[in-house]
Amino acid sequence: MTSKKTQTPADHALCTHVTNTLTNYFETLQDEVPSDVYQMVISQVERPMIEFVLHKTEFNQTRSAEILGINRNTLRKKIQQYKITQA
């Protein structure tokens, strides 16, 4: 069972940014019908998020996985998938 975290001002700012970005995206589509929006967002956000956390933890995969809230093996797969290096 996971505990529900209280939303911080930083969480709210991120949520607002995502909402504004999606609003702009849908406005630029005009009459086009979007598809695969979830996959589009994940593909744009996941890699830089993982890279950022890895750099913040000096590439400590155990700590990075904890911060990201994912299993360490999942993180390793993502590092390989995105060809992320420590350089």
Biopython code that builds the backbone (N, CA, C, O; Angstrom):
import numpy as np
from Bio.PDB.StructureBuilder import StructureBuilder

atoms = [
    (1, "MET", "N", (0.847, -1.182, 0.000)),
    (1, "MET", "CA", (0.000, 0.000, 0.000)),
    (1, "MET", "C", (0.889, 1.240, 0.000)),
    (1, "MET", "O", (1.797, 1.359, 0.823)),
    (2, "THR", "N", (0.628, 2.152, -0.916)),
    (2, "THR", "CA", (1.429, 3.361, -0.997)),
    (2, "THR", "C", (0.757, 4.477, -0.213)),
    (2, "THR", "O", (-0.469, 4.558, -0.138)),
    (3, "SER", "N", (1.582, 5.329, 0.366)),
    (3, "SER", "CA", (1.035, 6.461, 1.105)),
    (3, "SER", "C", (0.846, 7.629, 0.154)),
    (3, "SER", "O", (1.638, 7.828, -0.767)),
    (4, "LYS", "N", (-0.198, 8.394, 0.380)),
    (4, "LYS", "CA", (-0.471, 9.549, -0.459)),
    (4, "LYS", "C", (0.300, 10.740, 0.074)),
    (4, "LYS", "O", (0.156, 11.119, 1.237)),
    (5, "LYS", "N", (1.119, 11.325, -0.784)),
    (5, "LYS", "CA", (1.958, 12.451, -0.412)),
    (5, "LYS", "C", (1.169, 13.749, -0.555)),
    (5, "LYS", "O", (0.389, 13.908, -1.494)),
    (6, "THR", "N", (1.373, 14.663, 0.368)),
    (6, "THR", "CA", (0.768, 15.982, 0.274)),
    (6, "THR", "C", (1.436, 16.748, -0.862)),
    (6, "THR", "O", (2.660, 16.736, -0.996)),
    (7, "GLN", "N", (0.626, 17.410, -1.672)),
    (7, "GLN", "CA", (1.167, 18.154, -2.805)),
    (7, "GLN", "C", (1.902, 19.400, -2.320)),
    (7, "GLN", "O", (1.385, 20.173, -1.514)),
    (8, "THR", "N", (3.114, 19.573, -2.830)),
    (8, "THR", "CA", (3.936, 20.732, -2.488)),
    (8, "THR", "C", (3.741, 21.820, -3.540)),
    (8, "THR", "O", (3.165, 21.555, -4.595)),
    (9, "PRO", "N", (4.214, 23.041, -3.271)),
    (9, "PRO", "CA", (4.160, 24.084, -4.295)),
    (9, "PRO", "C", (4.895, 23.672, -5.578)),
    (9, "PRO", "O", (4.472, 24.027, -6.678)),
    (10, "ALA", "N", (5.992, 22.925, -5.433)),
    (10, "ALA", "CA", (6.725, 22.464, -6.619)),
    (10, "ALA", "C", (5.883, 21.484, -7.427)),
    (10, "ALA", "O", (5.897, 21.521, -8.658)),
    (11, "ASP", "N", (5.150, 20.606, -6.741)),
    (11, "ASP", "CA", (4.257, 19.671, -7.433)),
    (11, "ASP", "C", (3.193, 20.443, -8.203)),
    (11, "ASP", "O", (2.895, 20.136, -9.357)),
    (12, "HIS", "N", (2.632, 21.442, -7.551)),
    (12, "HIS", "CA", (1.591, 22.251, -8.188)),
    (12, "HIS", "C", (2.151, 22.979, -9.407)),
    (12, "HIS", "O", (1.484, 23.059, -10.438)),
    (13, "ALA", "N", (3.360, 23.506, -9.299)),
    (13, "ALA", "CA", (3.978, 24.218, -10.420)),
    (13, "ALA", "C", (4.185, 23.282, -11.603)),
    (13, "ALA", "O", (3.947, 23.663, -12.749)),
    (14, "LEU", "N", (4.625, 22.066, -11.332)),
    (14, "LEU", "CA", (4.834, 21.092, -12.405)),
    (14, "LEU", "C", (3.507, 20.734, -13.066)),
    (14, "LEU", "O", (3.417, 20.658, -14.292)),
    (15, "CYS", "N", (2.489, 20.518, -12.256)),
    (15, "CYS", "CA", (1.159, 20.202, -12.775)),
    (15, "CYS", "C", (0.635, 21.345, -13.652)),
    (15, "CYS", "O", (0.079, 21.107, -14.724)),
    (16, "THR", "N", (0.816, 22.569, -13.194)),
    (16, "THR", "CA", (0.391, 23.741, -13.958)),
    (16, "THR", "C", (1.137, 23.822, -15.282)),
    (16, "THR", "O", (0.542, 24.118, -16.318)),
    (17, "HIS", "N", (2.435, 23.560, -15.249)),
    (17, "HIS", "CA", (3.239, 23.596, -16.472)),
    (17, "HIS", "C", (2.757, 22.548, -17.477)),
    (17, "HIS", "O", (2.623, 22.842, -18.665)),
    (18, "VAL", "N", (2.501, 21.347, -17.010)),
    (18, "VAL", "CA", (2.021, 20.282, -17.898)),
    (18, "VAL", "C", (0.662, 20.661, -18.481)),
    (18, "VAL", "O", (0.426, 20.490, -19.677)),
    (19, "THR", "N", (-0.224, 21.170, -17.642)),
    (19, "THR", "CA", (-1.547, 21.580, -18.113)),
    (19, "THR", "C", (-1.438, 22.673, -19.168)),
    (19, "THR", "O", (-2.106, 22.604, -20.200)),
    (20, "ASN", "N", (-0.607, 23.677, -18.922)),
    (20, "ASN", "CA", (-0.425, 24.766, -19.888)),
    (20, "ASN", "C", (0.167, 24.259, -21.196)),
    (20, "ASN", "O", (-0.254, 24.679, -22.273)),
    (21, "THR", "N", (1.138, 23.363, -21.108)),
    (21, "THR", "CA", (1.765, 22.812, -22.305)),
    (21, "THR", "C", (0.759, 22.005, -23.119)),
    (21, "THR", "O", (0.715, 22.119, -24.344)),
    (22, "LEU", "N", (-0.047, 21.189, -22.441)),
    (22, "LEU", "CA", (-1.064, 20.414, -23.153)),
    (22, "LEU", "C", (-2.133, 21.317, -23.757)),
    (22, "LEU", "O", (-2.623, 21.054, -24.855)),
    (23, "THR", "N", (-2.491, 22.376, -23.046)),
    (23, "THR", "CA", (-3.455, 23.336, -23.585)),
    (23, "THR", "C", (-2.926, 23.936, -24.881)),
    (23, "THR", "O", (-3.646, 24.002, -25.878)),
    (24, "ASN", "N", (-1.670, 24.373, -24.869)),
    (24, "ASN", "CA", (-1.054, 24.928, -26.080)),
    (24, "ASN", "C", (-0.999, 23.896, -27.198)),
    (24, "ASN", "O", (-1.266, 24.218, -28.356)),
    (25, "TYR", "N", (-0.656, 22.661, -26.859)),
    (25, "TYR", "CA", (-0.578, 21.588, -27.855)),
    (25, "TYR", "C", (-1.932, 21.386, -28.531)),
    (25, "TYR", "O", (-2.016, 21.322, -29.757)),
    (26, "PHE", "N", (-2.990, 21.287, -27.726)),
    (26, "PHE", "CA", (-4.318, 21.063, -28.293)),
    (26, "PHE", "C", (-4.788, 22.267, -29.110)),
    (26, "PHE", "O", (-5.482, 22.102, -30.114)),
    (27, "GLU", "N", (-4.415, 23.472, -28.686)),
    (27, "GLU", "CA", (-4.792, 24.664, -29.448)),
    (27, "GLU", "C", (-4.111, 24.697, -30.807)),
    (27, "GLU", "O", (-4.714, 25.135, -31.786)),
    (28, "THR", "N", (-2.859, 24.238, -30.884)),
    (28, "THR", "CA", (-2.154, 24.244, -32.171)),
    (28, "THR", "C", (-2.695, 23.186, -33.120)),
    (28, "THR", "O", (-2.494, 23.283, -34.331)),
    (29, "LEU", "N", (-3.375, 22.185, -32.594)),
    (29, "LEU", "CA", (-3.960, 21.150, -33.451)),
    (29, "LEU", "C", (-5.168, 21.663, -34.213)),
    (29, "LEU", "O", (-5.514, 21.137, -35.271)),
    (30, "GLN", "N", (-5.801, 22.678, -33.681)),
    (30, "GLN", "CA", (-7.029, 23.242, -34.226)),
    (30, "GLN", "C", (-8.073, 22.140, -34.376)),
    (30, "GLN", "O", (-8.582, 21.650, -33.367)),
    (31, "ASP", "N", (-8.408, 21.734, -35.599)),
    (31, "ASP", "CA", (-9.469, 20.738, -35.793)),
    (31, "ASP", "C", (-8.949, 19.311, -35.885)),
    (31, "ASP", "O", (-9.737, 18.374, -36.013)),
    (32, "GLU", "N", (-7.634, 19.134, -35.822)),
    (32, "GLU", "CA", (-7.083, 17.780, -35.890)),
    (32, "GLU", "C", (-7.401, 17.025, -34.602)),
    (32, "GLU", "O", (-7.462, 17.605, -33.518)),
    (33, "VAL", "N", (-7.599, 15.732, -34.748)),
    (33, "VAL", "CA", (-7.867, 14.888, -33.586)),
    (33, "VAL", "C", (-6.547, 14.277, -33.127)),
    (33, "VAL", "O", (-5.896, 13.564, -33.890)),
    (34, "PRO", "N", (-6.151, 14.549, -31.891)),
    (34, "PRO", "CA", (-4.883, 14.000, -31.406)),
    (34, "PRO", "C", (-4.997, 12.503, -31.137)),
    (34, "PRO", "O", (-6.085, 11.973, -30.908)),
    (35, "SER", "N", (-3.854, 11.844, -31.173)),
    (35, "SER", "CA", (-3.832, 10.426, -30.806)),
    (35, "SER", "C", (-2.539, 10.142, -30.054)),
    (35, "SER", "O", (-1.538, 10.837, -30.232)),
    (36, "ASP", "N", (-2.571, 9.130, -29.226)),
    (36, "ASP", "CA", (-1.401, 8.704, -28.457)),
    (36, "ASP", "C", (-0.784, 9.829, -27.623)),
    (36, "ASP", "O", (0.439, 9.917, -27.509)),
    (37, "VAL", "N", (-1.613, 10.678, -27.048)),
    (37, "VAL", "CA", (-1.114, 11.799, -26.252)),
    (37, "VAL", "C", (-0.312, 11.294, -25.055)),
    (37, "VAL", "O", (0.733, 11.856, -24.725)),
    (38, "TYR", "N", (-0.793, 10.244, -24.409)),
    (38, "TYR", "CA", (-0.075, 9.697, -23.260)),
    (38, "TYR", "C", (1.335, 9.289, -23.660)),
    (38, "TYR", "O", (2.303, 9.675, -23.004)),
    (39, "GLN", "N", (1.458, 8.515, -24.726)),
    (39, "GLN", "CA", (2.774, 8.047, -25.173)),
    (39, "GLN", "C", (3.657, 9.221, -25.601)),
    (39, "GLN", "O", (4.865, 9.205, -25.364)),
    (40, "MET", "N", (3.064, 10.231, -26.226)),
    (40, "MET", "CA", (3.829, 11.402, -26.648)),
    (40, "MET", "C", (4.435, 12.106, -25.432)),
    (40, "MET", "O", (5.612, 12.465, -25.439)),
    (41, "VAL", "N", (3.630, 12.299, -24.398)),
    (41, "VAL", "CA", (4.116, 12.985, -23.197)),
    (41, "VAL", "C", (5.199, 12.155, -22.519)),
    (41, "VAL", "O", (6.249, 12.687, -22.159)),
    (42, "ILE", "N", (4.960, 10.867, -22.342)),
    (42, "ILE", "CA", (5.950, 9.999, -21.697)),
    (42, "ILE", "C", (7.257, 10.019, -22.481)),
    (42, "ILE", "O", (8.331, 10.120, -21.887)),
    (43, "SER", "N", (7.180, 9.924, -23.800)),
    (43, "SER", "CA", (8.403, 9.892, -24.610)),
    (43, "SER", "C", (9.179, 11.206, -24.531)),
    (43, "SER", "O", (10.399, 11.211, -24.699)),
    (44, "GLN", "N", (8.494, 12.310, -24.281)),
    (44, "GLN", "CA", (9.156, 13.604, -24.178)),
    (44, "GLN", "C", (9.706, 13.883, -22.782)),
    (44, "GLN", "O", (10.656, 14.653, -22.636)),
    (45, "VAL", "N", (9.126, 13.272, -21.767)),
    (45, "VAL", "CA", (9.453, 13.601, -20.381)),
    (45, "VAL", "C", (10.357, 12.572, -19.709)),
    (45, "VAL", "O", (11.225, 12.940, -18.918)),
    (46, "GLU", "N", (10.168, 11.301, -20.011)),
    (46, "GLU", "CA", (10.838, 10.246, -19.251)),
    (46, "GLU", "C", (12.361, 10.323, -19.302)),
    (46, "GLU", "O", (13.010, 10.290, -18.257)),
    (47, "ARG", "N", (12.939, 10.426, -20.490)),
    (47, "ARG", "CA", (14.400, 10.442, -20.595)),
    (47, "ARG", "C", (15.027, 11.618, -19.849)),
    (47, "ARG", "O", (15.911, 11.395, -19.021)),
    (48, "PRO", "N", (14.604, 12.873, -20.107)),
    (48, "PRO", "CA", (15.240, 13.978, -19.380)),
    (48, "PRO", "C", (15.021, 13.901, -17.873)),
    (48, "PRO", "O", (15.879, 14.335, -17.104)),
    (49, "MET", "N", (13.882, 13.354, -17.439)),
    (49, "MET", "CA", (13.639, 13.207, -16.008)),
    (49, "MET", "C", (14.628, 12.219, -15.398)),
    (49, "MET", "O", (15.201, 12.482, -14.341)),
    (50, "ILE", "N", (14.825, 11.088, -16.059)),
    (50, "ILE", "CA", (15.768, 10.083, -15.562)),
    (50, "ILE", "C", (17.185, 10.639, -15.567)),
    (50, "ILE", "O", (17.921, 10.463, -14.596)),
    (51, "GLU", "N", (17.576, 11.307, -16.647)),
    (51, "GLU", "CA", (18.923, 11.891, -16.719)),
    (51, "GLU", "C", (19.136, 12.913, -15.606)),
    (51, "GLU", "O", (20.189, 12.930, -14.967)),
    (52, "PHE", "N", (18.150, 13.755, -15.378)),
    (52, "PHE", "CA", (18.264, 14.787, -14.348)),
    (52, "PHE", "C", (18.481, 14.166, -12.975)),
    (52, "PHE", "O", (19.376, 14.575, -12.236)),
    (53, "VAL", "N", (17.659, 13.177, -12.637)),
    (53, "VAL", "CA", (17.769, 12.539, -11.320)),
    (53, "VAL", "C", (19.096, 11.804, -11.193)),
    (53, "VAL", "O", (19.727, 11.859, -10.137)),
    (54, "LEU", "N", (19.531, 11.121, -12.240)),
    (54, "LEU", "CA", (20.823, 10.428, -12.196)),
    (54, "LEU", "C", (21.958, 11.415, -11.936)),
    (54, "LEU", "O", (22.854, 11.134, -11.140)),
    (55, "HIS", "N", (21.926, 12.563, -12.597)),
    (55, "HIS", "CA", (22.977, 13.560, -12.369)),
    (55, "HIS", "C", (22.896, 14.145, -10.958)),
    (55, "HIS", "O", (23.924, 14.404, -10.333)),
    (56, "LYS", "N", (21.679, 14.352, -10.458)),
    (56, "LYS", "CA", (21.511, 14.879, -9.099)),
    (56, "LYS", "C", (22.070, 13.923, -8.052)),
    (56, "LYS", "O", (22.534, 14.357, -6.998)),
    (57, "THR", "N", (22.030, 12.625, -8.336)),
    (57, "THR", "CA", (22.514, 11.616, -7.383)),
    (57, "THR", "C", (23.909, 11.129, -7.746)),
    (57, "THR", "O", (24.374, 10.114, -7.226)),
    (58, "GLU", "N", (24.576, 11.855, -8.640)),
    (58, "GLU", "CA", (25.905, 11.460, -9.119)),
    (58, "GLU", "C", (25.888, 10.030, -9.651)),
    (58, "GLU", "O", (26.807, 9.244, -9.420)),
    (59, "PHE", "N", (24.810, 9.720, -10.373)),
    (59, "PHE", "CA", (24.600, 8.436, -11.050)),
    (59, "PHE", "C", (24.444, 7.267, -10.082)),
    (59, "PHE", "O", (24.716, 6.123, -10.448)),
    (60, "ASN", "N", (24.014, 7.536, -8.863)),
    (60, "ASN", "CA", (23.722, 6.471, -7.906)),
    (60, "ASN", "C", (22.357, 5.887, -8.281)),
    (60, "ASN", "O", (21.316, 6.497, -8.035)),
    (61, "GLN", "N", (22.383, 4.704, -8.876)),
    (61, "GLN", "CA", (21.160, 4.116, -9.410)),
    (61, "GLN", "C", (20.159, 3.732, -8.326)),
    (61, "GLN", "O", (18.950, 3.857, -8.524)),
    (62, "THR", "N", (20.651, 3.270, -7.193)),
    (62, "THR", "CA", (19.748, 2.896, -6.106)),
    (62, "THR", "C", (18.993, 4.121, -5.608)),
    (62, "THR", "O", (17.772, 4.085, -5.456)),
    (63, "ARG", "N", (19.717, 5.197, -5.356)),
    (63, "ARG", "CA", (19.088, 6.438, -4.875)),
    (63, "ARG", "C", (18.182, 7.039, -5.949)),
    (63, "ARG", "O", (17.091, 7.523, -5.645)),
    (64, "SER", "N", (18.631, 7.008, -7.194)),
    (64, "SER", "CA", (17.819, 7.540, -8.294)),
    (64, "SER", "C", (16.501, 6.789, -8.412)),
    (64, "SER", "O", (15.446, 7.397, -8.590)),
    (65, "ALA", "N", (16.566, 5.467, -8.314)),
    (65, "ALA", "CA", (15.345, 4.655, -8.394)),
    (65, "ALA", "C", (14.395, 5.005, -7.253)),
    (65, "ALA", "O", (13.182, 5.079, -7.453)),
    (66, "GLU", "N", (14.944, 5.222, -6.058)),
    (66, "GLU", "CA", (14.111, 5.614, -4.914)),
    (66, "GLU", "C", (13.427, 6.950, -5.175)),
    (66, "GLU", "O", (12.232, 7.101, -4.923)),
    (67, "ILE", "N", (14.187, 7.919, -5.679)),
    (67, "ILE", "CA", (13.635, 9.248, -5.963)),
    (67, "ILE", "C", (12.553, 9.163, -7.031)),
    (67, "ILE", "O", (11.508, 9.804, -6.921)),
    (68, "LEU", "N", (12.812, 8.364, -8.068)),
    (68, "LEU", "CA", (11.856, 8.223, -9.162)),
    (68, "LEU", "C", (10.648, 7.371, -8.777)),
    (68, "LEU", "O", (9.600, 7.439, -9.420)),
    (69, "GLY", "N", (10.803, 6.570, -7.725)),
    (69, "GLY", "CA", (9.706, 5.707, -7.305)),
    (69, "GLY", "C", (9.555, 4.479, -8.181)),
    (69, "GLY", "O", (8.454, 3.955, -8.348)),
    (70, "ILE", "N", (10.686, 4.016, -8.748)),
    (70, "ILE", "CA", (10.661, 2.820, -9.585)),
    (70, "ILE", "C", (11.688, 1.819, -9.072)),
    (70, "ILE", "O", (12.579, 2.165, -8.297)),
    (71, "ASN", "N", (11.550, 0.596, -9.509)),
    (71, "ASN", "CA", (12.477, -0.466, -9.152)),
    (71, "ASN", "C", (13.833, -0.200, -9.796)),
    (71, "ASN", "O", (13.903, 0.322, -10.909)),
    (72, "ARG", "N", (14.905, -0.557, -9.099)),
    (72, "ARG", "CA", (16.255, -0.328, -9.627)),
    (72, "ARG", "C", (16.467, -1.048, -10.960)),
    (72, "ARG", "O", (17.121, -0.510, -11.853)),
    (73, "ASN", "N", (15.920, -2.257, -11.102)),
    (73, "ASN", "CA", (16.053, -2.976, -12.373)),
    (73, "ASN", "C", (15.312, -2.264, -13.501)),
    (73, "ASN", "O", (15.768, -2.259, -14.644)),
    (74, "THR", "N", (14.181, -1.668, -13.178)),
    (74, "THR", "CA", (13.453, -0.877, -14.173)),
    (74, "THR", "C", (14.293, 0.316, -14.597)),
    (74, "THR", "O", (14.361, 0.642, -15.782)),
    (75, "LEU", "N", (14.932, 0.968, -13.633)),
    (75, "LEU", "CA", (15.805, 2.096, -13.956)),
    (75, "LEU", "C", (16.939, 1.643, -14.864)),
    (75, "LEU", "O", (17.250, 2.317, -15.846)),
    (76, "ARG", "N", (17.553, 0.526, -14.554)),
    (76, "ARG", "CA", (18.645, 0.016, -15.395)),
    (76, "ARG", "C", (18.173, -0.237, -16.823)),
    (76, "ARG", "O", (18.888, 0.070, -17.777)),
    (77, "LYS", "N", (16.980, -0.793, -16.973)),
    (77, "LYS", "CA", (16.426, -1.029, -18.313)),
    (77, "LYS", "C", (16.221, 0.295, -19.047)),
    (77, "LYS", "O", (16.502, 0.399, -20.241)),
    (78, "LYS", "N", (15.733, 1.300, -18.332)),
    (78, "LYS", "CA", (15.514, 2.618, -18.945)),
    (78, "LYS", "C", (16.844, 3.262, -19.337)),
    (78, "LYS", "O", (16.937, 3.903, -20.383)),
    (79, "ILE", "N", (17.870, 3.095, -18.504)),
    (79, "ILE", "CA", (19.198, 3.630, -18.822)),
    (79, "ILE", "C", (19.709, 2.996, -20.112)),
    (79, "ILE", "O", (20.261, 3.684, -20.971)),
    (80, "GLN", "N", (19.527, 1.697, -20.245)),
    (80, "GLN", "CA", (19.946, 1.001, -21.469)),
    (80, "GLN", "C", (19.079, 1.414, -22.651)),
    (80, "GLN", "O", (19.589, 1.665, -23.743)),
    (81, "GLN", "N", (17.770, 1.483, -22.433)),
    (81, "GLN", "CA", (16.831, 1.851, -23.496)),
    (81, "GLN", "C", (17.173, 3.212, -24.090)),
    (81, "GLN", "O", (17.172, 3.382, -25.310)),
    (82, "TYR", "N", (17.466, 4.178, -23.227)),
    (82, "TYR", "CA", (17.754, 5.535, -23.677)),
    (82, "TYR", "C", (19.243, 5.786, -23.909)),
    (82, "TYR", "O", (19.647, 6.896, -24.256)),
    (83, "LYS", "N", (20.059, 4.737, -23.714)),
    (83, "LYS", "CA", (21.515, 4.849, -23.905)),
    (83, "LYS", "C", (22.093, 6.019, -23.100)),
    (83, "LYS", "O", (22.870, 6.822, -23.616)),
    (84, "ILE", "N", (21.699, 6.093, -21.836)),
    (84, "ILE", "CA", (22.157, 7.152, -20.943)),
    (84, "ILE", "C", (23.521, 6.763, -20.390)),
    (84, "ILE", "O", (23.705, 5.658, -19.880)),
    (85, "THR", "N", (24.465, 7.675, -20.495)),
    (85, "THR", "CA", (25.807, 7.429, -19.961)),
    (85, "THR", "C", (26.123, 8.454, -18.884)),
    (85, "THR", "O", (25.487, 9.503, -18.786)),
    (86, "GLN", "N", (27.110, 8.124, -18.090)),
    (86, "GLN", "CA", (27.477, 8.985, -16.965)),
    (86, "GLN", "C", (28.267, 10.214, -17.403)),
    (86, "GLN", "O", (28.419, 11.148, -16.617)),
    (87, "ALA", "N", (28.757, 10.239, -18.591)),
    (87, "ALA", "CA", (29.612, 11.324, -19.080)),
    (87, "ALA", "C", (29.088, 12.650, -18.791)),
    (87, "ALA", "O", (29.709, 13.651, -19.148)),
]
sb = StructureBuilder()
sb.init_structure("model")
sb.init_model(0)
sb.init_chain("A")
sb.init_seg("    ")
for serial, (resi, resn, name, xyz) in enumerate(atoms, 1):
    if name == "N":
        sb.init_residue(resn, " ", resi, " ")
    sb.init_atom(name, np.array(xyz, "f"), 0.0, 1.0, " ", f" {name:<3s}", serial, name[0])
structure = sb.get_structure()
